[in-house]
Amino acid sequence: MATAPTDPRHVVVIGAGPGLGAGIARRFGREGFAVTLVARTASTLSPLAADLRAAGVSVSTVTADAGDPTAFRAALETVGSPGVVVYNVGLVVGDDLLTADAEHLQHALTVDVVGAAVAAQVFTPAMRSAGAGTLLVTGGGPALHPDPEHASLTLGKAALRNAVAVLHEQLAGDGVHVASVTVVGVITPGTVLDPDRLADAYWELHAQPRGEWAVDTVVDGR
């Protein structure tokens, strides 16, 4: 089946909430992008969509749960062919590798890693056909500094970091930039890890010239 042409001025923000997701949406909206917001619940999407529309941004919304890969894929397939996709999803809970049950660990890995792979499978074929596109993900400090008190997040972010490296290698030759922003610390307004400040890192990765593509930007707020 032929893929639809990409829209280089359309960004999809998966995991759009009031923090970093909102900052990323605002940053690309200021650059004139149409924005599609994706989150698990409409109640999360509505206030952010209203704020963006008030600022003159063209916004659409989609509800989808990365923890349910089949339904997640079906929802993403309704979005069209954006030129930029941001996977800003992670299950941040305190847990212990020695006591967490298998179902919990499986769910966490589905949210943290499998959802990103599904997004890549849905959106990058059109990018490859166009010879251009950007897929960005939100990494986390536990990938670099394993945290026994956040075991599933440590596993997930480490796996996600490697998935980005694999996808970067696979897709760069076709004009698709895959990269991550690794956030070390707690995202807090007014700090180094302010959502709007972090959003600049996503924009800068997207705007990098093809010969200078980075695979990761680390922002350390410790």
LINQUIUR-V659004 format. One record per residue. N is the residue number from 0. RES is the residue in one small letter. PSI is psi in whole degrees, -180 to 180 (999 if undefined). OMEGA is omega in radians with two decimals (* if undefined). Layout:
BEGIN
N;RES;PSI;OMEGA
N;RES;PSI;OMEGA
END
This chain:
BEGIN
0;m;133;-3.13
1;a;144;3.10
2;t;148;3.11
3;a;150;3.10
4;p;145;3.11
5;t;154;3.01
6;d;105;-3.06
7;p;-10;3.13
8;r;28;3.11
9;h;123;3.09
10;v;138;3.04
11;v;123;3.12
12;v;106;-3.13
13;i;122;-3.00
14;g;46;-3.08
15;a;109;3.10
16;g;-167;-3.04
17;p;-9;-3.10
18;g;-112;-3.07
19;l;-40;3.13
20;g;-41;3.11
21;a;-41;3.13
22;g;-43;3.12
23;i;-44;3.13
24;a;-43;3.11
25;r;-41;-3.08
26;r;-48;3.14
27;f;-33;3.07
28;g;-38;3.12
29;r;-24;3.12
30;e;6;3.09
31;g;13;3.13
32;f;143;2.83
33;a;141;-3.01
34;v;130;2.94
35;t;124;3.14
36;l;132;3.13
37;v;128;3.08
38;a;172;-3.06
39;r;-30;-3.04
40;t;147;3.10
41;a;-32;-3.13
42;s;-27;3.05
43;t;-38;-3.04
44;l;-37;-2.96
45;s;-51;-3.10
46;p;-37;3.12
47;l;-43;3.11
48;a;-41;3.14
49;a;-43;3.14
50;d;-42;-3.13
51;l;-42;3.12
52;r;-36;3.10
53;a;-26;3.10
54;a;5;3.08
55;g;14;-3.13
56;v;138;3.04
57;s;121;-2.98
58;v;138;2.90
59;s;161;-3.09
60;t;150;3.10
61;v;132;3.03
62;t;133;-3.12
63;a;145;-3.11
64;d;115;-3.14
65;a;-17;3.12
66;g;-7;3.11
67;d;87;-2.96
68;p;-37;-3.10
69;t;-49;3.12
70;a;-36;3.13
71;f;-47;3.12
72;r;-46;-3.12
73;a;-40;3.13
74;a;-43;-3.13
75;l;-32;-3.13
76;e;-10;3.08
77;t;-6;-2.95
78;v;-26;-3.04
79;g;-153;-3.04
80;s;81;-3.13
81;p;157;3.06
82;g;-18;-3.13
83;v;134;3.06
84;v;134;3.08
85;v;122;3.08
86;y;100;-3.05
87;n;62;-3.02
88;v;140;3.05
89;g;145;3.09
90;l;103;-3.07
91;v;99;3.12
92;v;151;3.03
93;g;128;3.10
94;d;170;-3.02
95;d;129;-3.08
96;l;-26;-3.10
97;l;-15;-3.09
98;t;-17;-3.12
99;a;138;-3.14
100;d;161;-3.05
101;a;-38;-3.13
102;e;-41;3.11
103;h;-46;-3.13
104;l;-40;3.10
105;q;-43;3.13
106;h;-44;-3.13
107;a;-44;3.13
108;l;-33;3.07
109;t;-46;-3.13
110;v;-47;-3.00
111;d;-33;-2.97
112;v;-51;-3.06
113;v;-39;3.10
114;g;-39;3.11
115;a;-39;3.10
116;a;-40;3.09
117;v;-46;3.12
118;a;-41;3.11
119;a;-41;-3.14
120;q;-35;-3.12
121;v;-44;-2.91
122;f;-27;-3.03
123;t;-21;3.08
124;p;-43;3.12
125;a;-37;3.09
126;m;-43;3.13
127;r;-40;3.11
128;s;-37;-3.14
129;a;-18;-3.08
130;g;20;-3.13
131;a;147;3.08
132;g;163;-3.12
133;t;130;3.02
134;l;116;-3.11
135;l;146;3.09
136;v;157;3.07
137;t;111;3.04
138;g;-180;-3.10
139;g;156;-3.12
140;g;-35;-3.14
141;p;-20;3.05
142;a;-29;-3.14
143;l;-31;-3.08
144;h;86;-3.06
145;p;136;-3.03
146;d;107;-3.12
147;p;-22;-3.13
148;e;-8;3.05
149;h;66;-2.97
150;a;-48;-3.09
151;s;-36;3.10
152;l;-38;3.08
153;t;-47;3.10
154;l;-46;-3.06
155;g;-47;-3.10
156;k;-32;3.06
157;a;-44;3.11
158;a;-40;3.14
159;l;-40;3.12
160;r;-42;3.11
161;n;-35;3.08
162;a;-40;3.11
163;v;-42;3.12
164;a;-41;3.12
165;v;-48;-3.11
166;l;-38;3.10
167;h;-46;-3.14
168;e;-41;-3.09
169;q;-36;-2.89
170;l;-17;-3.07
171;a;-38;-3.14
172;g;-20;3.10
173;d;8;3.07
174;g;12;-3.12
175;v;122;-3.12
176;h;115;3.06
177;v;128;-3.08
178;a;168;3.12
179;s;155;2.91
180;v;112;-3.12
181;t;114;-3.08
182;v;115;-3.12
183;v;105;-3.10
184;g;-173;-3.08
185;v;126;3.12
186;i;120;-3.04
187;t;126;3.10
188;p;143;3.09
189;g;6;3.12
190;t;-176;3.04
191;v;-31;-3.13
192;l;35;3.00
193;d;136;-3.09
194;p;-41;-3.12
195;d;-34;3.08
196;r;-43;3.09
197;l;-37;-3.12
198;a;-29;3.09
199;d;-34;-3.14
200;a;-37;3.10
201;y;-44;3.14
202;w;-42;-3.12
203;e;-38;3.07
204;l;-44;3.13
205;h;-38;-3.03
206;a;-6;-3.13
207;q;137;3.03
208;p;148;-3.03
209;r;-38;-3.12
210;g;-5;-3.09
211;e;18;-3.05
212;w;127;3.01
213;a;155;3.10
214;v;-16;-3.09
215;d;143;2.95
216;t;124;3.12
217;v;127;3.06
218;v;111;-3.02
219;d;114;-3.11
220;g;12;-3.11
221;r;999;*
END
